[in-house]
């Protein structure tokens, strides 16, 4: 039977759930969990996404992901595919690791956003030694939220949720800790009545989530890139075997991948006479340029129009 189409939207955030196949744990040790976190950081930065909350368990994981308009399937496929390669190599196995496609649910209300963050952070209660001290679990964003530990992986946007509780960071952390504990005690999946929301949300907070337009035309990206990097002729990106234009081509290819919603194959067709492996290689080089060179970083920021 054909798969049901995944519900998506250009301005949506998601509750992501991934589970391993029944006969093997998704994470065999802390090193596996640390590696998965590095992948989340890598692709979060590469595709300009945001991770609001996370929890890595033994055989599954939960993410509260705001892709900021980027394709959620592409993001998760990038992370999970890279992890499977690592896992199978390290543990000398082969074959699938994840149980089918990842599950996703669009976060449609503020109430669900808060409930979801508490649900994710309460997951650690099922890990031996962490029941009642879920905030101490190192592979959850809970401790970061309440200021108990630093964001070691530099990955989580806790401010998005904490602003619902107070503009004061310490006060918000204190209220969030009480809120999350109450969700554990009362049953996270139960309906939360208006009195509880009035207790924890003192003032209405309108989401100011940033959204990146991801439907730019490749021609416009090329033109803008040439203007910003002071290259007069956009056609230079099609000049092969010329070292002078390698960086420009790499920058443009990476930017098109992030901002135009194009596959590597479509980018290769647009550039002209370029192999798939060549496109992927230059996209990686473009990402490295943005992180290493200020001029490319500023040019990229100028192209990423945030509304």
C-alpha positions in Angstrom: 0.0 0.0 0.0 1.3 3.5 -0.7 2.5 5.5 2.3 0.3 8.3 3.7 1.7 11.7 2.8 3.4 13.4 5.6 1.6 16.6 6.8 3.9 19.5 6.3 3.8 23.3 6.1 6.3 26.0 5.4 5.7 27.7 8.7 5.3 24.6 10.9 7.1 23.2 13.9 7.1 19.5 14.6 7.2 16.9 17.3 9.5 14.3 15.9 9.7 10.7 17.2 12.2 8.1 16.0 12.4 4.5 17.2 14.8 1.7 16.6 13.9 -1.7 15.3 12.7 -4.0 18.1 15.8 -6.2 18.4 18.4 -3.4 18.9 18.7 -0.3 21.0 19.1 3.0 19.1 21.9 4.0 21.5 24.3 1.4 22.9 26.3 3.8 25.1 26.8 7.5 25.8 29.2 7.8 23.0 26.4 7.0 20.5 24.2 9.6 22.1 27.0 12.2 21.9 27.5 11.4 18.2 23.8 11.8 17.5 24.0 15.2 19.2 26.9 16.3 17.0 24.8 15.4 14.0 21.8 17.4 15.2 24.1 20.4 15.7 25.7 19.9 12.3 22.5 19.8 10.3 20.8 22.4 12.5 23.5 24.8 11.5 23.8 23.6 7.9 20.1 24.1 7.2 19.4 27.0 9.5 16.9 25.2 11.7 16.1 25.4 15.4 15.8 22.7 18.1 13.5 23.7 20.9 13.7 20.6 23.0 15.1 17.0 22.8 15.5 13.8 24.7 17.5 10.8 23.7 16.3 7.5 25.3 17.6 4.0 24.8 15.5 2.8 21.9 13.9 6.1 20.8 14.2 9.9 20.8 12.0 12.9 20.8 12.6 16.3 19.1 10.7 19.5 19.1 12.0 20.8 15.8 11.4 24.2 14.1 12.9 23.8 10.6 12.1 27.4 9.8 10.7 26.5 6.5 13.3 23.8 5.5 11.9 20.4 4.6 11.6 18.3 7.7 12.1 15.1 5.9 15.3 16.2 4.4 16.6 17.3 7.8 15.7 14.1 9.5 17.0 11.9 6.6 20.3 13.7 6.8 20.7 13.2 10.5 19.5 9.6 10.7 21.3 8.4 7.6 24.6 9.7 8.9 23.9 8.1 12.3 23.1 4.7 10.8 26.4 4.7 9.0 28.2 5.6 12.2 26.3 3.0 14.3 26.7 0.1 11.9 30.4 0.8 11.4 31.1 1.1 15.1 29.0 -1.9 16.2 30.0 -4.1 13.2 26.5 -4.6 11.9 24.5 -3.9 8.7 20.9 -3.3 7.7 18.3 -0.9 9.0 18.3 0.6 12.4 15.2 2.8 12.6 11.7 1.4 12.7 10.3 2.7 9.5 9.9 6.4 8.9 10.1 8.9 11.7 6.8 10.0 13.1 5.9 13.7 13.1 3.1 15.8 14.4 2.6 19.5 13.6 2.5 21.7 16.6 -0.5 23.9 16.1 -1.2 25.7 19.4 0.7 27.3 22.2 -0.9 24.9 24.6 0.5 21.9 22.7 3.9 23.5 22.4 4.2 23.9 26.2 2.7 20.4 26.9 5.1 18.9 24.4 8.2 20.5 25.9 7.2 19.1 29.4 6.4 15.7 27.9 9.8 15.5 26.2 11.6 16.6 29.4 9.7 14.1 31.5 10.8 11.2 29.3 13.9 10.6 31.5 11.7 9.3 34.3 11.8 5.9 32.6 15.6 5.7 32.8 16.9 4.0 35.9 18.2 6.5 38.4 16.4 9.6 36.9 12.9 9.1 38.1 12.2 12.3 40.1 15.4 14.0 38.9 14.7 14.1 35.2 16.5 17.5 34.9 19.9 15.7 35.7 19.7 13.5 32.6 22.5 14.7 30.3 20.9 13.8 27.0 17.8 16.0 27.5 17.4 19.7 27.1 15.6 19.9 30.5 18.7 20.8 32.6 19.5 23.6 30.1 16.0 25.0 30.5 16.2 25.4 34.2 19.9 26.5 34.3 21.2 23.4 36.0 23.8 22.8 33.2 25.2 24.6 30.2 24.1 23.8 26.7 27.2 21.7 26.1 26.2 20.9 22.5 25.2 24.5 21.7 22.0 23.3 20.1 18.8 24.2 22.0 16.6 27.2 21.8 15.2 27.3 25.3 14.2 30.9 25.1 11.3 30.2 22.8 9.4 28.2 25.5 10.7 30.1 28.6 9.3 33.4 27.4 5.9 32.0 28.0 6.6 32.0 31.7 8.5 35.2 32.4 10.8 37.7 30.8 13.1 37.2 33.7 15.4 34.2 32.9 15.7 32.9 36.5 12.0 33.4 37.2 11.1 31.6 34.0 13.3 28.7 34.8 11.8 28.4 38.3 8.2 28.4 36.9 9.1 26.0 34.1 10.6 23.5 36.6 7.3 23.6 38.6 5.2 23.4 35.4 7.1 20.3 34.1 6.9 18.6 37.5 3.2 19.2 37.6 2.7 17.7 34.2 4.5 14.5 35.4 2.4 14.3 38.5 -0.9 14.9 36.8 -0.3 12.8 33.6 1.2 14.6 30.6 -1.3 13.4 28.1 -4.3 14.5 30.2 -6.2 17.6 29.1 -4.8 20.7 30.9 -7.6 23.0 32.1 -7.6 26.7 31.8 -6.8 27.2 35.5 -3.4 25.5 35.1 -2.6 27.6 32.1 -3.5 30.8 34.0 -1.1 29.7 36.8 1.8 29.2 34.5 1.2 31.8 31.8 0.8 35.1 33.5 0.6 37.1 30.4 -0.3 36.1 26.9 2.8 35.7 24.8 2.4 35.9 21.0 4.9 33.8 19.2 7.7 35.7 17.4 9.1 32.7 15.7 11.3 33.6 12.8 10.5 32.1 9.4 12.9 31.8 6.6 11.5 31.9 3.0 12.8 28.7 1.3 11.3 29.2 -2.1 13.8 31.5 -3.7 14.5 31.2 -7.4 18.0 29.9 -8.1 18.6 32.7 -10.6 17.9 35.3 -7.9 20.3 33.5 -5.5 23.1 33.6 -8.1 22.5 37.2 -8.9 22.5 38.3 -5.3 25.5 36.2 -4.5 27.5 37.8 -7.3 26.4 41.3 -6.1 27.4 40.6 -2.5 30.7 38.9 -3.4 31.5 41.5 -6.1 31.5 39.1 -9.1 30.0 41.0 -12.1 29.0 38.0 -14.2 26.6 35.4 -12.8 27.5 33.0 -15.6 30.9 32.5 -13.9 29.3 29.8 -11.7 29.1 27.6 -14.8 32.9 28.0 -15.6 34.5 24.6 -14.9 38.1 24.0 -13.9 38.8 27.6 -12.9 40.1 28.0 -9.4 39.1 31.6 -9.2 35.4 30.7 -9.3 35.5 27.5 -7.2 34.5 29.3 -4.0 31.7 31.2 -5.6 30.3 28.0 -7.1 30.5 26.3 -3.8 28.8 29.2 -2.0 26.0 29.4 -4.6 25.4 25.6 -4.6 25.2 25.4 -0.8 22.9 28.5 -0.7 20.6 27.1 -3.3 20.4 23.8 -1.4 19.3 25.7 1.7 17.1 28.4 0.2 15.6 27.1 -3.0 14.3 23.7 -1.9 16.2 22.0 -4.7 17.6 18.5 -4.7 21.3 18.1 -5.5 20.3 16.6 -8.9 18.2 19.7 -9.7 21.1 22.0 -8.7 23.5 20.1 -10.9 21.1 20.5 -13.8 20.8 24.2 -13.1 24.6 24.7 -12.9 25.0 22.5 -16.1 27.1 19.5 -16.8 27.9 18.7 -13.2 27.9 15.3 -11.6 25.9 14.6 -8.4 29.0 13.8 -6.4 30.5 17.1 -7.6 27.5 19.1 -6.5 27.5 17.4 -3.0 31.2 18.0 -2.6 30.9 21.7 -3.5 27.8 22.1 -1.2 30.0 20.9 1.7 32.7 23.3 0.7 30.2 26.1 0.6 29.1 25.3 4.2 32.7 25.3 5.3 33.3 28.7 3.7 30.3 30.2 5.5 31.7 29.0 8.8 35.3 30.0 8.1 35.1 33.2 6.1 33.4 36.4 7.3 32.6 37.7 3.8 30.8 34.5 2.9 29.0 34.4 6.2 27.7 38.0 5.8 26.7 37.3 2.2 24.7 34.2 3.3 23.0 36.2 6.1 22.0 38.8 3.5 20.4 36.2 1.3 18.6 34.6 4.2 15.7 37.0 4.5 13.9 36.6 7.8 10.3 37.8 8.3 
